[in-house]
Amino acid sequence: KSHSSSQHAQVPEAIRELLAREAQYNPSNKKPHEFKRSNYLSWDDYFMSVAFLSAYRSKDPNTQVGACIVDANKCIIGIGYNGF
């Protein structure tokens, strides 16, 4: 199954910015005691991003909805999207 370039253009600017920021991380630029990053996503932002991206799988042109179900230990236990 191939993906057209127009599908990649549909990714919202906020998600593209997050991915670009994460791609710029280079651990070799850190001193050994500075390995923990400070600009990582919060858990809420991470799980909402997963839900948002899963919505792109929906075939419904009117209501593209995604979901990410998380337990108390911050483990994803389900991901889904609405059907058509």
Backbone torsions as a table, in degrees:
resi	resn	phi	psi	omega
1	LYS	NA	126.9	-179.0
2	SER	-103.6	152.8	178.8
3	HIS	-110.2	131.7	177.8
4	SER	-80.5	158.7	179.8
5	SER	-66.3	-23.7	178.8
6	SER	-67.5	-28.4	176.8
7	GLN	-66.5	-37.8	179.1
8	HIS	-69.4	-30.0	179.7
9	ALA	-70.7	-17.2	-178.7
10	GLN	-78.4	-11.8	180.0
11	VAL	-67.4	125.9	-176.4
12	PRO	-59.6	153.7	-178.4
13	GLU	-57.5	-39.6	-179.0
14	ALA	-61.0	-40.8	178.9
15	ILE	-69.1	-41.1	177.9
16	ARG	-61.4	-39.6	178.8
17	GLU	-65.1	-42.8	178.0
18	LEU	-61.0	-45.0	-180.0
19	LEU	-65.5	-38.9	178.6
20	ALA	-65.5	-41.3	179.2
21	ARG	-64.3	-42.7	179.0
22	GLU	-66.3	-35.3	-178.8
23	ALA	-68.7	-21.9	-179.0
24	GLN	-80.3	-9.5	-178.7
25	TYR	-67.7	130.9	179.6
26	ASN	-134.4	106.5	-176.6
27	PRO	-65.1	-20.8	-179.3
28	SER	-72.2	-14.2	177.3
29	ASN	-83.4	-4.1	-177.1
30	LYS	-100.5	149.0	171.3
31	LYS	-76.6	156.5	-176.4
32	PRO	-52.4	-34.6	-178.7
33	HIS	-83.7	-1.0	-177.5
34	GLU	-112.6	26.5	-174.5
35	PHE	-70.5	-26.8	179.0
36	LYS	-74.4	123.8	-179.9
37	ARG	-76.4	155.0	177.3
38	SER	-110.3	-10.6	-175.7
39	ASN	-106.8	34.3	179.4
40	TYR	-85.2	162.2	180.0
41	LEU	-70.2	145.6	172.1
42	SER	-71.2	162.2	177.6
43	TRP	-59.8	-42.9	-179.3
44	ASP	-61.1	-45.6	179.1
45	ASP	-63.6	-39.1	179.2
46	TYR	-62.3	-50.6	-177.3
47	PHE	-67.9	-36.6	176.6
48	MET	-66.1	-36.0	177.1
49	SER	-64.8	-40.5	176.6
50	VAL	-61.3	-45.3	179.0
51	ALA	-64.0	-42.9	-179.3
52	PHE	-62.4	-45.3	-179.5
53	LEU	-69.1	-33.8	178.5
54	SER	-66.3	-27.1	178.1
55	ALA	-61.3	-25.4	179.1
56	TYR	-67.7	-12.9	176.1
57	ARG	-79.3	-16.6	-177.7
58	SER	-66.4	139.3	177.2
59	LYS	-93.4	-6.8	-178.8
60	ASP	-74.5	116.8	-177.2
61	PRO	-71.1	-16.4	-175.7
62	ASN	-97.9	-38.2	-175.6
63	THR	-133.4	87.5	176.2
64	GLN	-87.9	106.2	-175.7
65	VAL	-121.5	133.7	176.1
66	GLY	-120.0	158.9	-179.9
67	ALA	-142.0	147.8	175.3
68	CYS	-137.1	114.2	-179.0
69	ILE	-98.0	128.9	-173.3
70	VAL	-126.1	139.7	177.4
71	ASP	-89.5	-178.4	-176.3
72	ALA	-65.8	-19.1	179.1
73	ASN	-92.7	12.0	-179.7
74	LYS	63.6	34.2	175.3
75	CYS	-105.1	132.0	177.6
76	ILE	-71.6	123.8	179.1
77	ILE	-111.4	-5.8	176.9
78	GLY	-168.5	142.9	174.9
79	ILE	-135.3	139.2	179.3
80	GLY	-160.3	176.6	178.7
81	TYR	-152.3	159.8	-177.9
82	ASN	-76.8	148.1	179.5
83	GLY	-95.8	-172.9	-179.1
84	PHE	-128.9	NA	NA
